[in-house]
């Protein structure tokens, strides 16, 4: 009817604030503009007594800024909106998806997939799918083009995406990655995690430093990453990594030995 208005009288102040400051993954999957529009509609539907308070309070929260305290620009996965819309539509509609995708160390190729779902982790987006029955976990930032096909995707009607993601993570950790045990200054923890492939264990140590079991692509990757942290990290295992770092440090010391 003309003039009809919905009031979200069931929302309390904290619930409204949570909605206004939410949105993890909305930029990764191209939902930033729809989310902003939805939030405006929610604010308009709030009782007048809540509207001003929620808007004012939301201004006091900043979620996922572009840089951190060290002035490093934070990276997010991005795709052209048109490509993201195709991927989202195929996932939601349950249609087969054809994508032009670049795998690591391989040229871009076309793949026909049965999409299962989209996952965002630490500002990285992943498409979970199967290809000819084989599990595939793909970075959305590596999709160059996408086409929704008319055929229905071969996938179960109901899905536990969190369980599937946990299984994919376990599989990833078991395939061709080097495990490394590290002690690290807590102030440089995030730097280590940015360079590692995955974290298996994290616990405090008796000296105030953290003990972590992480994985890297290979020995060279682990050596490079720990070298960036200097004296703020120590590789505990494997022995060959300690030897490689010791040799590199000796080489640098020799280079900068005082000339006579």
N, C-alpha and C positions, 0 to 999 in steps of 0.2 A: 504494500500500500504506500501511497505518497507520504513522505516524511517518516517512514519506518526507520528505526535506529536500534541497533543491537548494543547493549551495554554488557561488558564483561564484568559483571558484578562479583563473580566468583574469584577474580584475581586479586590477591592482596598486593601490597606495595613491593615486597621482595620478589614475588613472582613476575610482576610487570617489569621490574628492573632487570631480572635475569633474562627476559625476552629481549629487552632493548640492548643488552650488552652481549647477546649471543651471536653465533654465526661462524663457528669454526668450520673451515672448509668451504664457505660459501663462494669465495673468490676462486678457489681451485676448480670447482665444478661449475663456475659461471653463474652462480645464484646470488651474486651481490646485489644487483638491481632488484630482482624479485623479493629478496629479503628486506631491503629497505622499504619497498612498497608495502609489504605485509606488515612491517613494524609501524608504519604510518597509520595503516588501517586499525591496528590494535590500539594505538594511542588514541585515535579518534573515537574508538568504541569504549574506552575506559570512562568510568564516572568522572565528572569534572573535577571532583576533589582529588583524584589520583593523577590526572593528566600533567598538571604543572609540576607536581612533586616528582613524578617518574622522569619527566624530561630533564629537570634540573639535576636529579641524582645521576642520570646516565651520562651527563657531561663530566662527571668526576671519575669515570672509568675509561681507560684506554686499553683495548684488546688487540694484541698482535700488531704493534707498530712496525714500521718498515725497518728501523734500526734498533740495535740494542745499546747498552751503556758504553760499549767499546766502539761505537760508531760504525759497526759492521752492518752493511745492508743485508737484511735477512732475505733469503731466497724462497720463493714459492713456485710451485708448478703452475704454469699458465698455458691455456690453449685458446685459439680464436673462438669467440662465442658461437659461431656457426658450427664448428666442429664439436664443441661441448654439447650443444643442443642435440645433435645427432646421437652422440654417445649416450646422453641421459635418456633420450626418448627410447632408444633400443633397449636399455637396461630396464626401464619401467614397463615398456610395452611387451617385453619378452620376445623381441625379434632378433634374428641373426644380425651380426654386425661385421662389416668389412672395413678394415683399417689399414692405412699405410703407416708402418711402424718401424722405428729404428731400434734394434736390439744393441746391447753393448758390444762394441768392436765388430759390428756387422753392418752392411749397407741396409738401407730402408727396403722393406718388402711388404707386399700385401698379404693380409691374413684374414681368413673368415672365421669368426668366433661365435660362440654361444655365451653371451654376457651373463654374469651372475650378479654382480653388484659393484659399487664404487666405495672405496675406503680412503679416508684421509688420515695420515699419521705425520705429526711434526711438520705440517705445511707441505707435505708431499701427497699427491693423489695417485691412487692405484686402481686399475680396472681388474677385477677378478673375473676370469672367464675360463672356458675350455675350448680347445682347438682339436677337432677330430677325436674328442674324448680325453685328450691330455690336458692337465691343469696348466693354466697360464696366469701369471701375475705380471701386469704391464704397467709401466709408469705413464700416466696421462700426458706428461710433458713431452713424451717421445712419439705421440700420435700426430702425424702430419695431416691426415685427411681421414674422414670417416663417412660411411654410407650405410644407412639402415636398409636391410633386405626384407622382402615380404615374408620369407619363411619364418615360422615360429622357432625360437631358440629351444634347443634340447636341454632342458633344465628342470629340476623339481619345482612344484608349485610353491612349496614353503621352503624357506632358507634360513639358516642360523649363520648370518654373516660373520659374527664374532668367532664362532667355532671354526668356520672355514679359514678365516684369517689366521687364527692360532695354528692351524694345521699347516698352512702355507709357510708361516714363519719358521716352524720346526723343520720343515723340509728344506727351506733356504739355508738354515744354519748347519744342516748336515751335509751340504753339497759343496765341496771344493773351496772351503774357506778356512783360513788359518786361525785357530783359537789362541788368544794372547791373554796372559794374566798381567795386570798393571796395577801399580800403586800411583795415585795421582793427587796433587794438591786440589782440594775441593774448589778453589777459585778457578781452576782450569778444567773442571769436569765437563762442562758443556762443550768446550773446544774439542775434547777427546771424543765426545759422543757425536759431534758433527762430522768427524773424520772416520769413525768406525762404521762398519757395516751393521752391526747389531750388538746388543748388550745381553749377556746371559745371566750374569750375577753382579750385584752391587751391594757392598756392605762396608761399614766404617772399620777403619783399622785402629790399633791401639795407639798409634802415633798421631792421630787426628787426620791422617790422609785416608782417602777412600781406596778400597780394594775392588777391582772390577775384573770380570772375565768378559772380554769382548772378542769380536771376530773382525778380521780384515780380509781383503781379497786374496792377498798373498804376502810373502815375507817382505817384499819390497814396499808394498803399501803400508805394512805395519811399521817398518823402519822409517819411512818418510813421515808418517803421522806422529810418531813419538819424538822424532827429531824436532818437529815444530814446537813441541812443548818444553824443550830444553831440560833444565833441572827441576821442572815442576812435575815430572813424571818419571817413573822407572819401570822398565819391562822386567818382570819377575821370571816369566817363562814365555816362550821356549828358549833354551840355551842359545840356539843359533841366532835368535834376534838380539840377545844381549851381546853376542860376539860381533854382530854386524854393527851395532850402535857403538861398541867400544872401538872398533876399527875406524869408524867414521870420525869419532871424537879424536882419536890419536892422529888421524890424517890432518884434521883441522888444527890441532895443537902444533903439529910439525910445521904446518904452513905459516903459522904466526909466531914461531919461535924467534926470539930476538936475533937479529943479524949481527955477526961479529966482524 
